[in-house]
Amino acid sequence: MRLSHKTNLYFTLLALLVFAVGGIIFYYEIRHKTQEDADERLMFEKHMVDRYLPTHNALPLQSLSLGDSIAFKPIAGPPTATIATADTGKWQDRIIDTALYSLNEKESEPYRMLSFVSSDNSGHFYRVSIFKPLIETDDLADAIINTLGIISIILVLVLVVANSLITRKIWRPFYNILGGIEKFDLAKAEEVKLGDTKIAEFKELKGVLEKMTGKMTSDYRSLKEFTENASHELQTPLSIIQSKIELLIQSENLSAQQMAEVQSVYEAAGRLSRLNQALLLLAKIENRQFAETKQIALNEVIEKKLEIFEELIKHKNLVVTKRLEPVSINVHPALADILLSNLIGNAIKHNVAGGTLKIELEQRRLTITNTGKELPMSPEELFQRFRKADGASESLGLGLAIVKEICNAYGFHIDYTYSGGLHSISMAF
């Protein structure tokens, strides 16, 4: 999930929570205010009753608009239980919520009731109950809450859309910076272009990335120059050493022991030369110095490699089966040649006499299978540098490491399996 989407999600949830809590508080505040208004009206009507009884010495009619509904109940005398504080000298009033059955609605409706005791000049006492309906106030409160809910939803939607647009605009420099980093290619050694921004944090990020990519480019150039110089400077003296040793070997003045020692030196120099070339090749592959690519017909390259290894195949008396579909991939020609040479060469070199070699090339996969002894190491170690199945072997232990690096460079997936005396290396394009 993108950061802007996650921010919008949290913002929306927070806004909904605030509106929900605010709506509940607003609803109960409206109810409280409507009850206060109803209580004030009831007290006003009570004062009217208190003035009417002593003046007219009779009960008022319900049609006198003293309240929505009024009821009188004669009592024997002033009930002492309802006497309020002594300083008022009046009986306690009681205001409660109640319900009355409505004949029109066929259901009970909410009312606010004021109950108090009043008397006339003749000494007659009455329990007076005034009822004020809360139907209209409840309907008003519900209407306000519903309206508030609709407004809240619209407001949340507007805020979410506005926040999304604003966030997209604010984060645009960041995505420009991200796009510039994605386009940055170290092998091309081009200056990274991250665009301009006025936001301090993004400007700081831009500066850090430009400094970092600049340092990477500089280090890459230095490493590239080193590998190129090392390839020339090391290989030249090694070639001179080998040529001089060859002259010594051809000399007739050497004893058998001296000849053996010179031969040993010659082989060590040759091994050192091959090791230098292999390590330099690995460095070049890792540094992406094989930038140029072209369409290579793998089936044709495999056929040529089998022709090159034909003598070795006959020497080991191997049975070769192949199923090659016409497949082309976009790679550097030299790396494609090295890749297939190492894979097919290893399958032949580590095969058993009279064994089998099977090569299958499909549109998205190359599989090479050969007979052989089980490896004394885990499959994960097979593609590591200087890992050899036979410690006494003259192999450098870098062939499959080079294959792995080539696959990493082009995004190929390679794996190894062993089952029933068959080694199988599969490479998916």
PAMI-936975 format. One record per atom (N, C-alpha, C): x negated, z, y. Coordinates in steps of 0.2 Angstrom, whole numbers, padded with zeros to 4 digits, always signed. Example, Ala and Ser with C-alpha at 12.3 -4.5 7.8 and 13.67 -1.06 7.14 Angstrom:
residues 2
-0066+0039-0028-0062+0039-0022-0066+0039-0016-0064+0035-0011-0068+0036-0005-0064+0039+0000
***
This chain:
residues 429
-0004+0000-0006+0000+0000+0000-0004+0000+0006-0003-0004+0011-0007-0005+0017-0006+0002+0021-0011+0003+0025-0010+0009+0030-0005+0009+0034-0003+0003+0037+0002+0002+0042+0009+0004+0039+0010+0001+0032+0016+0002+0029+0017+0010+0027+0011+0013+0025+0012+0020+0023+0013+0024+0030+0010+0022+0035+0012+0026+0041+0019+0025+0043+0022+0019+0042+0029+0017+0044+0034+0022+0039+0031+0022+0033+0035+0026+0028+0036+0033+0030+0030+0036+0032+0030+0043+0034+0034+0044+0040+0033+0039+0045+0037+0040+0051+0044+0039+0050+0046+0035+0046+0054+0034+0044+0056+0041+0041+0053+0043+0036+0055+0050+0033+0055+0055+0038+0050+0056+0042+0050+0061+0047+0056+0060+0052+0057+0054+0054+0063+0053+0059+0070+0054+0056+0070+0052+0049+0077+0054+0046+0078+0062+0045+0072+0065+0044+0073+0072+0043+0074+0076+0050+0071+0073+0055+0073+0076+0062+0080+0074+0064+0082+0068+0063+0089+0067+0064+0094+0071+0060+0092+0072+0054+0097+0076+0049+0098+0083+0052+0092+0086+0053+0092+0093+0056+0095+0093+0062+0094+0088+0067+0097+0088+0073+0104+0087+0073+0106+0083+0068+0114+0081+0067+0117+0088+0065+0114+0091+0060+0117+0098+0058+0118+0103+0064+0113+0104+0067+0113+0108+0073+0118+0106+0078+0118+0100+0080+0123+0097+0084+0130+0098+0082+0131+0097+0076+0138+0098+0073+0140+0105+0074+0136+0110+0072+0138+0117+0072+0138+0119+0080+0134+0116+0084+0135+0118+0091+0142+0115+0094+0144+0109+0092+0150+0107+0094+0156+0111+0092+0155+0113+0085+0160+0118+0082+0161+0124+0086+0155+0127+0088+0154+0133+0091+0157+0133+0098+0156+0127+0102+0159+0126+0109+0166+0125+0108+0169+0121+0103+0176+0120+0103+0179+0127+0101+0176+0131+0097+0179+0138+0096+0179+0142+0102+0174+0142+0106+0174+0146+0112+0179+0143+0117+0180+0137+0117+0185+0134+0122+0192+0136+0119+0193+0136+0113+0200+0138+0110+0201+0146+0111+0195+0150+0111+0196+0157+0112+0198+0158+0119+0195+0155+0124+0196+0156+0131+0204+0154+0132+0206+0149+0129+0213+0147+0131+0218+0152+0128+0216+0154+0122+0220+0160+0119+0220+0166+0123+0215+0168+0126+0214+0174+0130+0218+0173+0136+0218+0167+0139+0222+0165+0145+0230+0166+0143+0232+0163+0137+0239+0164+0135+0241+0171+0134+0236+0175+0131+0237+0182+0130+0239+0186+0137+0235+0184+0142+0236+0187+0149+0243+0185+0151+0245+0179+0150+0252+0177+0152+0257+0181+0148+0256+0182+0142+0261+0186+0138+0261+0193+0141+0255+0196+0142+0255+0203+0145+0259+0203+0151+0258+0198+0156+0262+0198+0162+0269+0197+0161+0271+0193+0156+0278+0190+0156+0282+0196+0153+0280+0200+0148+0284+0205+0145+0286+0211+0150+0281+0214+0154+0284+0219+0159+0288+0216+0164+0287+0210+0166+0291+0207+0172+0298+0205+0170+0299+0202+0164+0305+0200+0162+0309+0205+0157+0305+0209+0154+0307+0214+0149+0311+0211+0144+0308+0205+0142+0311+0201+0136+0305+0197+0133+0307+0195+0127+0302+0190+0123+0302+0183+0126+0296+0180+0127+0296+0173+0130+0298+0169+0124+0301+0163+0126+0302+0158+0121+0296+0154+0119+0296+0151+0113+0290+0147+0111+0289+0141+0114+0295+0139+0118+0295+0133+0121+0292+0134+0128+0290+0139+0130+0287+0141+0137+0280+0138+0138+0277+0135+0133+0270+0132+0133+0265+0137+0134+0267+0143+0132+0262+0149+0132+0256+0148+0127+0258+0144+0122+0253+0142+0117+0256+0137+0112+0252+0134+0108+0254+0129+0103+0259+0132+0099+0258+0138+0097+0263+0142+0092+0262+0149+0094+0268+0153+0094+0267+0160+0096+0272+0164+0092+0271+0170+0089+0275+0174+0085+0275+0181+0087+0281+0184+0087+0281+0191+0089+0284+0195+0083+0281+0201+0082+0283+0205+0077+0284+0213+0080+0290+0215+0080+0291+0222+0083+0287+0227+0079+0284+0232+0082+0281+0238+0078+0284+0244+0081+0283+0249+0077+0286+0256+0079+0283+0259+0085+0276+0258+0086+0273+0261+0091+0266+0258+0092+0262+0261+0097+0255+0258+0097+0251+0260+0091+0249+0256+0087+0245+0258+0081+0238+0260+0083+0237+0267+0081+0230+0270+0083+0224+0266+0080+0225+0263+0075+0220+0260+0071+0217+0254+0075+0221+0252+0080+0219+0246+0084+0217+0247+0091+0216+0254+0092+0214+0256+0099+0207+0254+0100+0205+0251+0106+0198+0249+0107+0195+0255+0110+0190+0253+0114+0186+0259+0118+0191+0262+0123+0189+0268+0124+0193+0273+0128+0193+0270+0136+0188+0267+0138+0188+0265+0145+0192+0259+0146+0194+0255+0141+0198+0250+0143+0206+0252+0142+0207+0256+0138+0214+0259+0137+0218+0254+0134+0215+0248+0131+0219+0243+0128+0218+0243+0120+0223+0240+0117+0222+0239+0110+0217+0233+0108+0214+0234+0103+0209+0229+0101+0212+0222+0099+0209+0217+0102+0212+0210+0100+0208+0207+0094+0211+0203+0091+0208+0200+0085+0209+0193+0085+0203+0189+0084+0203+0182+0084+0200+0179+0078+0203+0176+0074+0201+0173+0067+0203+0166+0066+0200+0163+0061+0202+0156+0059+0207+0157+0053+0212+0153+0053+0217+0153+0048+0220+0146+0047+0225+0146+0043+0227+0139+0041+0235+0140+0041+0239+0135+0043+0246+0135+0043+0248+0128+0040+0253+0129+0036+0256+0123+0032+0259+0118+0037+0258+0112+0037+0261+0107+0041+0266+0103+0037+0272+0103+0039+0277+0099+0036+0276+0091+0036+0273+0090+0042+0272+0082+0043+0267+0080+0039+0261+0084+0039+0255+0081+0035+0255+0083+0027+0260+0088+0026+0261+0090+0019+0255+0094+0016+0251+0097+0021+0245+0101+0019+0244+0106+0024+0239+0111+0022+0237+0116+0027+0232+0113+0032+0233+0115+0039+0229+0113+0044+0226+0119+0047+0219+0118+0050+0216+0124+0052+0218+0126+0059+0219+0132+0060+0221+0135+0067+0216+0141+0069+0216+0142+0075+0213+0148+0078+0218+0153+0080+0218+0159+0078+0223+0164+0079+0221+0170+0083+0224+0171+0088+0223+0177+0092+0229+0182+0091+0227+0188+0088+0232+0193+0087+0231+0199+0091+0236+0202+0095+0235+0208+0099+0242+0211+0100+0242+0217+0103+0248+0221+0104+0250+0221+0111+0256+0220+0113+0259+0220+0120+0265+0224+0120+0267+0226+0126+0274+0230+0126+0277+0228+0133+0284+0230+0133+0288+0228+0139+0289+0235+0142+0293+0235+0148+0295+0241+0151+0299+0246+0148+0302+0244+0142+0307+0248+0139+0303+0252+0133+0297+0251+0133+0293+0255+0128+0293+0252+0121+0295+0245+0121+0295+0242+0114+0288+0238+0113+0285+0239+0107+0279+0236+0106+0280+0230+0101+0275+0225+0102+0275+0219+0098+0268+0217+0096+0268+0215+0090+0262+0212+0087+0263+0205+0089+0258+0202+0093+0259+0195+0096+0253+0191+0092+0255+0185+0090+0250+0181+0086+0251+0174+0090+0246+0171+0093+0246+0165+0096+0241+0160+0092+0244+0155+0090+0240+0150+0085+0239+0143+0089+0232+0142+0089+0230+0135+0092+0227+0131+0087+0230+0125+0086+0227+0120+0081+0220+0118+0083+0216+0117+0077+0209+0115+0078+0208+0108+0075+0214+0105+0074+0214+0098+0071+0210+0093+0076+0212+0093+0082+0210+0088+0087+0202+0089+0088+0200+0096+0088+0193+0097+0090+0189+0096+0083+0192+0097+0077+0188+0095+0071+0187+0087+0071+0193+0084+0073+0192+0076+0073+0187+0074+0078+0187+0077+0084+0183+0075+0089+0175+0077+0086+0174+0082+0083+0168+0084+0081+0166+0079+0075+0170+0077+0071+0169+0072+0066+0167+0066+0069+0171+0064+0074+0170+0057+0077+0163+0057+0080+0161+0063+0084+0155+0063+0087+0149+0063+0082+0150+0066+0076+0145+0067+0071+0144+0060+0068+0149+0056+0067+0149+0050+0064+0146+0045+0069+0148+0045+0075+0144+0041+0080+0137+0043+0080+0135+0049+0080+0128+0051+0081+0124+0048+0075+0128+0049+0069+0124+0046+0063+0123+0039+0063+0128+0035+0066+0127+0028+0066+0121+0026+0071+0122+0030+0077+0116+0029+0082+0110+0031+0079+0109+0036+0075+0103+0038+0073+0100+0033+0068+0104+0030+0064+0102+0025+0059+0099+0019+0063+0103+0017+0068+0101+0011+0072+0095+0012+0076+0094+0019+0078+0088+0021+0082+0082+0021+0077+0083+0023+0071+0078+0023+0066+0075+0016+0064+0080+0012+0063+0078+0005+0062+0075+0002+0068+0077+0003+0074+0074+0000+0080+0067+0003+0080+0066+0009+0079+0059+0012+0080+0055+0010+0074+0057+0009+0068+0053+0007+0063+0051-0001+0064+0055-0005+0066+0053-0012+0068+0048-0012+0074+0050-0008+0079+0045-0008+0085+0039-0005+0083+0039+0000+0079+0032+0003+0076+0028-0001+0072+0032-0005+0068+0028-0010+0064+0025-0016+0068+0029-0018+0073+0026-0023+0078+0020-0021+0082+0021-0014+0084+0016-0011+0088+0010-0010+0084+0011-0007+0078+0005-0006+0073+0001-0012+0071+0005-0018+0070+0002-0024+0068-0002-0026+0074+0000-0026+0080-0004-0028+0086-0010-0024+0087-0009-0017+0086-0015-0012+0087-0020-0013+0082-0018-0015+0075-0023-0015+0070-0025-0022+0069-0023-0027+0073-0026-0034+0073-0033-0035+0073-0036-0031+0078-0044-0031+0078-0047-0029+0072-0044-0024+0068-0047-0021+0062-0047-0027+0057-0041-0030+0056-0040-0036+0051-0045-0042+0053-0046-0043+0060-0051-0048+0062-0058-0046+0059-0059-0040+0060-0066-0037+0058-0067-0038+0050-0061-0036+0047-0061-0036+0039-0062-0044+0037-0058-0048+0041-0059-0055+0039-0066-0058+0040-0069-0056+0045-0076-0058+0047-0081-0055+0041-0080-0049+0039-0084-0046+0033-0083-0050+0027-0077-0052+0026-0075-0056+0020-0078-0063+0020-0079-0066+0026-0082-0072+0026-0090-0072+0026-0092-0066+0027-0100-0065+0028-0103-0067+0021-0108-0072+0021-0111-0074+0015-0119-0072+0016-0121-0068+0013-0128-0066+0013-0133-0071+0012-0131-0076+0007-0136-0081+0005-0136-0086+0011-0131-0087+0015-0132-0092+0020-0136-0089+0026-0136-0082+0026-0140-0079+0032-0137-0080+0039-0131-0081+0039-0128-0082+0045-0126-0076+0049-0125-0076+0055-0123-0070+0059-0116-0069+0058-0114-0062+0057-0107-0061+0056-0103-0061+0062-0097-0064+0062-0093-0064+0068-0087-0060+0067-0086-0054+0071-0081-0049+0070-0076-0049+0076-0077-0053+0081-0072-0054+0086-0073-0048+0091-0069-0048+0096-0069-0043+0101-0063-0038+0101-0064-0032+0103-0059-0027+0103-0060-0022+0109-0054-0020+0112-0055-0014+0117-0054-0007+0114-0052-0007+0108-0050+0000+0105-0057+0003+0103-0058+0009+0106-0065+0012+0105-0067+0013+0097-0062+0015+0093-0064+0016+0086-0066+0010+0083-0062+0004+0084-0064-0002+0081-0070-0005+0084-0071-0004+0090-0077-0006+0094-0083-0003+0090-0083+0004+0089-0088+0007+0085-0089+0005+0078-0084+0004+0075-0084+0001+0068-0087-0006+0068-0086-0010+0073-0089-0017+0074-0096-0016+0075-0098-0012+0079-0105-0011+0081-0109-0009+0074-0106-0004+0070-0109-0002+0064-0110-0007+0059-0105-0011+0058-0105-0017+0054-0110-0022+0056-0110-0024+0062-0115-0029+0064-0122-0026+0063-0123-0020+0065-0130-0017+0064-0132-0018+0056-0127-0016+0052-0128-0015+0045-0129-0022+0042-0125-0027+0044-0126-0034+0041-0132-0037+0044-0134-0036+0050-0140-0038+0053-0146-0036+0049-0146-0029+0047-0151-0026+0043-0151-0029+0036-0146-0031+0033-0145-0034+0027-0148-0041+0027-0146-0045+0032-0149-0051+0033-0156-0051+0033-0159-0047+0037-0166-0046+0038-0170-0045+0032-0167-0040+0028-0170-0038+0022-0170-0043+0017-0164-0047+0017-0163-0052+0012-0168-0058+0013-0169-0059+0020-0174-0064+0022-0181-0062+0019-0183-0056+0020-0190-0053+0018-0190-0054+0011-0185-0052+0007-0185-0052+0000-0186-0059-0003-0182-0063+0001-0183-0070-0002-0190-0073-0001-0193-0072+0005-0199-0074+0007-0204-0071+0002-0203-0065+0000-0208-0061-0005-0207-0065-0012-0201-0066-0014-0201-0069-0021-0204-0076-0021-0202-0080-0015-0205-0087-0015-0213-0086-0015-0216-0082-0011-0223-0081-0010-0226-0078-0017-0222-0073-0020-0225-0070-0026-0225-0076-0032-0220-0080-0032-0219-0085-0037-0225-0090-0037-0228-0091-0031-0233-0096-0030-0240-0092-0031-0241-0086-0027-0247-0083-0027-0249-0080-0034-0244-0077-0038-0245-0074-0045-0246-0080-0050-0242-0085-0049-0242-0090-0055-0249-0094-0054-0251-0095-0048-0257-0099-0048-0263-0096-0051-0265-0089-0050-0271-0086-0053-0269-0086-0061-0263-0085-0063-0262-0084-0070-0263-0091-0073-0261-0096-0070-0263-0103-0073-0270-0104-0073-0274-0102-0068-0281-0103-0068-0284-0099-0074-0282-0092-0075-0284-0088-0080-0283-0092-0087-0277-0094-0088-0275-0098-0094-0280-0104-0096-0281-0108-0090-0285-0114-0091-0292-0112-0093-0295-0106-0089-0302-0104-0091-0302-0101-0098-0297-0098-0100-0297-0095-0107-0297-0101-0112-0293-0106-0110-0293-0112-0115-0300-0115-0116-0304-0116-0110-0311-0118-0110-0315-0114-0115-0314-0107-0114-0318-0103-0118-0316-0104-0126-0310-0105-0127-0308-0106-0134-0311-0112-0137-0312-0117-0133-0315-0123-0135-0323-0123-0136-0325-0117-0133-0333-0116-0134-0335-0115-0141-0341-0118-0143-0343-0117-0150-0348-0111-0150-0349-0107-0144-0354-0102-0144-0351-0095-0146-0344-0095-0147-0341-0089-0148-0341-0087-0155-0342-0080-0157-0341-0078-0164-0334-0077-0165-0332-0076-0172-0325-0075-0174-0322-0070-0171-0326-0064-0170-0323-0058-0166-0321-0060-0159-0326-0063-0156-0325-0065-0149-0319-0070-0148-0319-0074-0153-0313-0079-0152-0306-0076-0153-0306-0071-0157-0300-0067-0158-0298-0063-0152-0303-0060-0149-0302-0057-0143-0300-0061-0137-0303-0067-0136-0301-0072-0131-0294-0074-0133-0292-0075-0139-0286-0078-0141-0281-0072-0139-0282-0066-0140-0278-0061-0138-0277-0060-0130-0282-0062-0126-0282-0062-0119-0277-0068-0117-0278-0073-0120-0274-0079-0119-0267-0078-0120-0265-0075-0125-0258-0074-0127-0255-0069-0122-0259-0064-0120-0257-0059-0115-0256-0062-0108-0260-0067-0106-0260-0070-0100-0253-0074-0100-0252-0078-0106-0246-0082-0106-0240-0078-0106-0240-0072-0109-0234-0067-0109-0233-0065-0102-0239-0063-0098-0238-0061-0092-0235-0066-0087-0237-0073-0088-0235-0078-0084-0227-0079-0086-0225-0079-0092-0218-0079-0093-0214-0073-0090-0217-0067-0091-0214-0062-0088-0213-0062-0080-0218-0065-0077-0218-0066-0070-0212-0071-0068-0212-0076-0072-0207-0081-0071-0200-0079-0072-0199-0075-0077-0192-0072-0079-0190-0067-0073-0194-0063-0071-0193-0058-0066-0191-0061-0060-0195-0066-0058-0194-0070-0052-0187-0073-0052-0186-0076-0058-0179-0079-0059-0173-0074-0058-0174-0069-0061-0169-0063-0060-0168-0061-0053-0174-0061-0049-0173-0059-0042-0170-0064-0038-0171-0071-0040-0168-0076-0036-0160-0076-0037-0159-0075-0044-0151-0075-0045-0148-0070-0042-0151-0064-0042-0148-0058-0039-0147-0059-0031-0152-0062-0028-0152-0064-0021-0148-0070-0019-0145-0073-0024-0140-0079-0023-0144-0085-0020-0150-0086-0022-0154-0091-0020-0153-0098-0023-0148-0098-0028-0146-0104-0031-0139-0106-0028-0139-0107-0021-0133-0108-0018-0129-0114-0019-0133-0120-0020-0130-0126-0021-0127-0127-0028-0121-0130-0029-0118-0130-0035-0115-0137-0036-0114-0139-0042-0111-0146-0043-0107-0145-0050-0103-0150-0051-0099-0150-0057-0103-0152-0063-0104-0147-0068-0108-0149-0074-0104-0149-0080-0105-0155-0084-0101-0156-0090-0104-0151-0096-0101-0146-0097-0104-0141-0102-0105-0144-0109-0100-0148-0111-0101-0151-0118-0107-0156-0118-0108-0159-0113-0114-0164-0113-0121-0160-0113-0121-0154-0109-0127-0150-0109-0128-0147-0116-0123-0145-0119-0123-0141-0126-0126-0147-0131-0124-0153-0130-0126-0158-0135-0134-0159-0134-0136-0159-0128-0143-0160-0126-0147-0154-0129-0144-0148-0128-0148-0142-0130-0149-0142-0138-0144-0144-0142-0144-0145-0149-0149-0150-0151-0150-0155-0147-0155-0160-0149-0162-0157-0148-0163-0154-0142-0169-0150-0141-0171-0145-0146-0166-0142-0149-0168-0137-0154-0167-0139-0161-0167-0146-0162-0165-0149-0168-0171-0147-0173-0177-0147-0171-0182-0146-0176-0182-0138-0178-0181-0134-0174-0180-0127-0175-0174-0126-0180-0169-0129-0179-0163-0129-0183-0164-0131-0190-0168-0137-0191-0170-0139-0197-0175-0134-0201-0179-0132-0197-0184-0127-0200-0181-0121-0203-0176-0118-0200-0172-0113-0202-0166-0115-0207-0165-0121-0208-0160-0124-0212-0153-0121-0211-0152-0121-0204-0145-0119-0202-0140-0124-0202-0134-0121-0204-0128-0126-0204-0124-0125-0197-0124-0131-0194-0121-0131-0187-0114-0134-0187-0110-0130-0184-0103-0133-0183-0101-0132-0176-0098-0137-0173-0096-0137-0166-0090-0140-0165-0086-0137-0160-0080-0140-0158-0080-0140-0150-0082-0145-0147-0083-0145-0140-0077-0150-0136-0074-0146-0132-0069-0150-0128-0073-0152-0121-0071-0157-0118-0074-0159-0112-0072-0154-0106-0077-0150-0104-0076-0145-0099-0081-0145-0094-0079-0145-0088-0084-0145-0082-0083-0139-0078-0088-0136-0076-0088-0130-0071-0093-0131-0065-0092-0128-0060-0095-0128-0054-0101-0123-0054-0107-0125-0055-0113-0121-0055-0119-0124-0053-0124-0121-0052-0131-0124-0051-0134-0127-0057-0136-0133-0057-0138-0136-0063-0144-0133-0067-0148-0130-0063-0154-0126-0066-0151-0120-0070-0147-0116-0067-0144-0110-0070-0140-0112-0076-0136-0117-0076-0132-0120-0082-0137-0121-0087-0142-0124-0086-0147-0126-0091-0150-0120-0094-0152-0115-0090-0155-0108-0092-0150-0104-0096-0144-0104-0094-0139-0101-0097-0138-0103-0104-0137-0109-0105-0136-0112-0112-0142-0112-0116-0148-0113-0113-0154-0112-0117-0155-0105-0120-0154-0100-0116-0154-0093-0118-0149-0092-0124-0143-0094-0123-0138-0092-0127-0139-0096-0134-0140-0102-0134-0141-0106-0140-0148-0104-0143-0153-0103-0139-0160-0101-0142-0159-0095-0145-0156-0090-0142-0155-0083-0146-0152-0084-0152-0146-0088-0152-0142-0088-0158-0146-0092-0164-0151-0096-0162-0155-0099-0167-0161-0094-0169-0164-0091-0164-0170-0087-0165-0169-0081-0170-0163-0078-0168-0161-0072-0172-0157-0073-0178-0156-0080-0180-0152-0081-0186-0156-0080-0192-0153-0080-0198-0157-0080-0204-0158-0087-0207-0162-0087-0212-0164-0094-0215-0158-0096-0219-0155-0102-0218-0149-0104-0222-0143-0102-0219-0143-0099-0213-0137-0096-0210-0133-0101-0206-0128-0099-0202-0123-0103-0199-0124-0102-0191-0122-0108-0188-0122-0108-0181-0116-0111-0179-0111-0108-0175-0105-0111-0173-0104-0111-0166-0102-0116-0163-0102-0117-0156-0095-0119-0154-0091-0116-0150-0084-0118-0149-0083-0118-0141-0081-0123-0138-0080-0124-0131-0073-0126-0130-0070-0121-0126-0063-0123-0124-0063-0123-0116-0057-0124-0114-0056-0125-0106-0058-0119-0102-0057-0113-0105-0059-0107-0101-0064-0103-0105-0067-0105-0110-0071-0100-0114-0076-0104-0118-0082-0101-0119-0087-0103-0123-0089-0098-0128-0089-0099-0135-0090-0094-0140-0096-0097-0144-0101-0093-0145-0107-0095-0149-0107-0089-0155-0107-0091-0161-0107-0087-0167-0113-0089-0171-0116-0083-0174-0122-0085-0178-0122-0079-0183-0125-0080-0189-0126-0075-0194-0133-0071-0192-0133-0065-0195-0139-0061-0193-0138-0054-0195-0143-0050-0195-0143-0043-0196-0139-0039-0190-0136-0033-0192-0133-0029-0187-0138-0026-0182-0136-0026-0176-0141-0024-0171-0142-0016-0171-0148-0014-0170-0149-0006-0170-0147-0003-0163-0144-0006-0159-0142-0004-0153-0134-0005-0151-0132-0002-0146-0125-0003-0144-0124-0009-0141-0118-0012-0141-0117-0019-0138-0118-0018-0130-0117-0013-0127-0118-0012-0120-0126-0013-0118-0130-0011-0123-0137-0011-0121-0140-0018-0122-0136-0023-0125-0139-0029-0127-0141-0033-0121-0137-0032-0115-0138-0036-0109-0142-0033-0104-0145-0027-0106-0150-0024-0102-0157-0027-0102-0161-0026-0097-0167-0028-0097-0172-0025-0102-0176-0029-0105-0182-0027-0109-0179-0023-0115-0173-0025-0117-0170-0022-0123-0170-0027-0129-0174-0026-0134-0175-0031-0140-0172-0027-0146-0169-0032-0150-0167-0029-0157-0173-0028-0161-0179-0031-0160-0185-0030-0164-0190-0028-0159-0192-0022-0160-0197-0020-0155-0204-0023-0156-0206-0026-0162-0212-0029-0163-0212-0037-0161-0206-0039-0159-0205-0046-0157-0209-0048-0151-0211-0054-0150-0215-0056-0144-0210-0058-0138-0203-0057-0140-0198-0059-0134-0199-0054-0129-0198-0056-0123-0198-0052-0117-0192-0047-0116-0187-0049-0119-0181-0045-0119-0177-0046-0112-0178-0052-0109-0175-0053-0103-0170-0059-0103-0169-0062-0109-0165-0068-0110-0158-0067-0108-0155-0062-0112-0148-0060-0111-0147-0057-0104-0152-0053-0101-0151-0050-0095-0150-0056-0090-0154-0061-0090-0154-0067-0086-0147-0070-0087-0144-0071-0093-0138-0073-0094-0132-0069-0091-0133-0063-0091-0128-0058-0088-0128-0059-0080-0134-0060-0077-0135-0060-0070-0131-0067-0068-0132-0072-0072-0129-0079-0070-0122-0078-0070-0119-0075-0076-0112-0074-0076-0109-0070-0070-0113-0064-0068-0111-0060-0063-0111-0065-0056-0115-0069-0055-0116-0073-0049-0110-0078-0049-0107-0080-0054-0102-0085-0054-0095-0082-0056-0095-0075-0057-0089-0072-0059-0086-0073-0066-0091-0075-0071-0089-0076-0078-0089-0069-0081-0085-0069-0087-0085-0063-0091-0088-0064-0097-0093-0060-0099-0096-0061-0106-0096-0055-0110-0095-0055-0116-0095-0050-0121-0098-0051-0127-0099-0046-0131-0103-0047-0138-0099-0043-0143-0098-0046-0149-0095-0043-0155-0099-0044-0161-0098-0040-0166-0102-0041-0172-0097-0039-0178-0096-0043-0182-0091-0042-0188-0093-0046-0194-0093-0043-0200-0094-0047-0206-0100-0051-0206-0106-0048-0203-0112-0051-0203-0113-0057-0198-0108-0057-0193-0108-0063-0188-0108-0060-0181-0113-0062-0178-0114-0060-0171-0110-0066-0166-0106-0063-0162-0102-0068-0158-0103-0066-0150-0105-0071-0146-0105-0070-0139-0100-0075-0136-0096-0072-0132-0090-0076-0129-0091-0075-0121-0090-0081-0118-0091-0081-0111-0084-0085-0108-0081-0081-0104-0075-0083-0101-0076-0086-0094-0074-0092-0092-0075-0094-0086-0070-0092-0081
***
